[in-house]
Amino acid sequence: MSSGSPTATPARRALISVSDKAGLLEFAQGLAQAGVELYSTGGTRAFLQAEGLTVHDVATYTGFPEMMDGRV
């Protein structure tokens, strides 16, 4: 029988791709500290890696190359 309260499933992976990087570092650091595996497109990935975060290329997860400079 359900208690009526939703059960949260912890995130295991996050896809991050943004043009405006304001506040991104703190957000991504929080995800990483929570054990979330980060995936990203080119520019966002380069930004986060330059700040010391481990970020995987989204193409390694999807099996498809990035399109339109990461905008898709």
C-alpha positions as CSV (number, residue, x, y, z in Angstrom):
1,M,0.0,0.0,0.0
2,S,1.4,3.4,-1.0
3,S,1.8,6.1,1.7
4,G,1.1,8.8,-0.9
5,S,4.5,10.4,-0.7
6,P,6.7,10.2,-3.7
7,T,10.0,8.3,-3.6
8,A,13.0,10.1,-4.9
9,T,15.4,8.2,-7.1
10,P,19.0,9.6,-6.7
11,A,20.5,10.9,-9.9
12,R,23.4,8.9,-11.3
13,R,24.2,10.9,-14.4
14,A,23.7,14.5,-15.6
15,L,23.9,16.0,-19.0
16,I,25.0,19.6,-18.8
17,S,25.1,21.9,-21.8
18,V,24.7,25.6,-21.4
19,S,25.7,28.8,-23.2
20,D,25.6,31.0,-20.1
21,K,28.1,29.6,-17.6
22,A,27.2,31.9,-14.7
23,G,26.7,29.7,-11.6
24,L,27.6,26.6,-13.6
25,L,30.7,25.7,-11.7
26,E,29.0,25.6,-8.3
27,F,26.1,23.7,-9.6
28,A,28.3,21.1,-11.3
29,Q,30.5,20.8,-8.2
30,G,27.4,20.1,-6.1
31,L,26.4,17.3,-8.5
32,A,29.9,15.8,-8.5
33,Q,30.1,15.9,-4.7
34,A,26.8,14.0,-4.6
35,G,28.3,11.3,-6.8
36,V,26.6,12.2,-10.0
37,E,28.6,11.3,-13.2
38,L,28.8,14.4,-15.4
39,Y,28.4,14.4,-19.2
40,S,28.6,17.5,-21.4
41,T,29.1,18.9,-24.8
42,G,32.4,20.6,-26.0
43,G,32.4,24.1,-24.7
44,T,30.7,23.3,-21.4
45,R,32.9,20.2,-20.9
46,A,36.1,22.2,-21.6
47,F,35.0,24.9,-19.0
48,L,34.3,22.3,-16.3
49,Q,37.4,20.3,-17.0
50,A,39.5,23.4,-16.8
51,E,38.1,23.9,-13.3
52,G,39.2,20.4,-12.3
53,L,35.9,18.4,-12.6
54,T,35.8,15.0,-14.3
55,V,33.3,15.4,-17.2
56,H,32.7,12.9,-19.9
57,D,32.0,13.7,-23.6
58,V,28.3,13.1,-24.2
59,A,29.2,11.3,-27.4
60,T,30.7,8.5,-25.3
61,Y,27.3,7.9,-23.7
62,T,25.1,8.3,-26.7
63,G,27.4,6.8,-29.3
64,F,26.7,9.8,-31.6
65,P,28.9,12.8,-32.3
66,E,28.0,16.3,-31.1
67,M,25.9,18.3,-33.6
68,M,25.8,22.0,-34.3
69,D,28.6,22.9,-31.9
70,G,26.7,21.2,-29.0
71,R,23.5,23.1,-29.5
72,V,21.5,19.9,-30.2
